[in-house]
């Protein structure tokens, strides 16, 4: 039977993973937009 720590630890780790993925994905999207706009200016 899972302890109460599992109900705190597992969702906490999932939220940390979602936050890290959001930050990395947003950075990649910003870099792609900057690259595309630089290519369009040429």
Secondary structure as the mmCIF struct_conf table of DSSP 4:
data_model
#
loop_
_struct_conf.conf_type_id
_struct_conf.id
_struct_conf.beg_label_comp_id
_struct_conf.beg_label_asym_id
_struct_conf.beg_label_seq_id
_struct_conf.end_label_comp_id
_struct_conf.end_label_asym_id
_struct_conf.end_label_seq_id
HELX_RH_AL_P HELX_RH_AL_P1 UNK A 4 UNK A 41
#
